[in-house]
Amino acid sequence: MFRSLPPAPAWSSALIAALVGFGGTVVLVVQAVRALGATVEQTGSAITALCLGIGIAGIALSLRWRIPVVLAWSTPGAALLAATTQGVPWPVAIGVFLAAALLMIALGIVPALGRWAERIPSTVAAAMLAGVLLPFCLNLFRLGESEPLLVAVLVAVFIAARRRVPLHALLLVLAAGVAMALGRGDVGPLPPGATFGTLLPVAPVFDARAIISLGLPLFLVTLVSQNLPGLVVLRAAGYAPKPGPLLRGTGLATLLAAPFGAPAVNLAAITAAICTNREAHPEAAKRWTVGVIYGGLYLLLALFSPLLVRFFLALPPGVIAVLTGLALVPALTGAMEAMLAAKEDRDPAILTFLATGSGLSLFGLGSAFWGLVAGFAALGAGVLLKRN
């Protein structure tokens, strides 16, 4: 594969990116699939499938296009799924994942759909994302009533790390949270389950209301907050990838991994920045090797995914909630900045944000869907009033 071994910075950059991407948000993904009714074994299968999808698809795309294609799971998408209050059964959730994957593939195949996606107001999409993330971040401070020391220490670690080593902040918060739980003797026994990577397929059930309520928002959140920023990172690094093949590739990876519990495989943004800059490899034409190394590391993570899942499930709920809230603060900050960027769209954005954050469930459709309805309705009303 390599004519000569990549330089040391390529290996270290890929390792840091993999550790940050996996360790920083795996708690949220575990929480999301558990909220959808997955058993311990099915949760292990979901993380295994995600790691395999990220690793195999990332290696294949990096080799095919000779650019560092760095993939990840959708952290905002996981937050959306974890926030659902609809009691969606696991087979229905699998159907939701497959529907979102098919939408992403269609977007990559049909140019007209790509042009339509570019016209989606980023303010409304960002507002929906901010509304999804807000309850998790608020819960972080609500836990201060029962866990004041835990919240204070982890928030202090987060603030200090964000100022000094921002890319490693979430990893340091995770390490501090686990250390506090171990030090206080709060870690319970590991739930029974597999140690090495397992894949447990589940036959999907396609439910129209679940697809509209969860599948469509999952697709939009993944597109707007992961895939489009991921393309921007690649372009900022001097590459000019065609969006279609990358969207099709990530959609296909999700489609193949979804029956085993994977919600979404997509382009990375923050971790991609680690692997695409000059420090990762001095030669831009050979920087694709960093993407291959990164993908290989995720294949190693897939090998031990069930054991890692069982460990996180043994952590106390308070630690999980605080870690989740802090992990989503950077995403919430970015979403709120984007939703308020265009002054003329602020009212629709705020309405979207409030409707989504309210937790409204109506006619079997969740708040993310109604947030989009509120935002697009406000935008449409604004256009009509201008014409008149």
Phi, psi and omega in degrees: 000312178256131175291328174215154182297136177298156180294164183304319180301330178296319180290316182291322178297315179297320180295314179298316181298318180294317180294318179294314182295318181280305187292328185291330188226005181298330178301319181293319180296318176300316180298320182295311183289329176292324178295335179269009173095010180289140174285175177301315180295319179291328175294316176300320177296319181298314181292321176300313181296320178298314180297319178295317179298314179298315183291307185292312181294321179296318177296314182297315181290323178296318179291320184292317187256357178054041172225157181283090179273110182252122184252167181202176168268163183276102177297312176298324177296320177296321177297319178301315181291321180293335182275353184294139179243019187269356181064045182287124177294156183302315178299326176292322177299320177300318176298322177297315180299317181295320180296317178297322178295317179296322177297320180292320178296316179299322179297323180282339183269316188264113181302323181298323178293324177297318178294323177296318181298324180293340180271354177297122181301119182296334180296316181290316179298318179293324179294321176298316179298316180298321178294326177292320185281331187306312182301325179293319181288324176293321180298331177306315183274335173299326180292349176298337177294319183260335182229060185298319182293315180301311181296315183298314183294313183290325175295320178297317177298317180299312182297313181297316181292322179296331179277323186266311183225072188303325182291337182255007187300313184292326178294320178292322177297317178299313180299318180293320179295316179295319180297319179294319179296318178293318181296327180272357181070029183268354181281123181280178177294148179296132175299149178296147180164186183285157176261319182257165185307131178228151177235119181243101181288146178231131178293127183286152171239122182265111180248121187301317182294320179293323179293318179291318185283324184243318184295313180295312175299323178299317177299312183294316180297317180295319180294309189283323186261351182234299187291314180293315174298325177299320176295321179298319179298316179297319180292323179295333179276001176100008179261156181230065182287147172283129183299323186306304182300323180290320177294318177296319181296314179291323178295319179294320178300318178295318181300319181285329183271338185302318180301342178262004174109006182278120181289314184196133170249130187209175176293142175273159177242294183296310181292331177295326180298330179292324188266351186250357182272174184295330181295333180288323178199128184293337182255114183299326183290340180251006184289347177299336180296332178294320177297323179293316179297316179302315178297321178297323178294324177290331174294324175293319178297325179298328182297326184247015184302313181300322178295317179296321178298315180297324178295314181295327178290340178278347178288150179295149182304324180298318178296316179300315182295318180293316178299319180296314181300315180292325179297334184263354180300313179299321179294321178295319178300312179296320181294320181290324175298317182291323184289337181257007186294318182263112186300323182289343181255011187292322180296310175301323180295316180296319178297319177299313180301313182292318181295319180291314181292343183290338185079016181303132173231119185220132181057030179078008180250136187278177188292331179298320178294314182291331174297317177296319178300313181298316182293313180292325177296318179294320177297316179297319179296322179296320179295317180296319181294325178294322181291328182270000000 
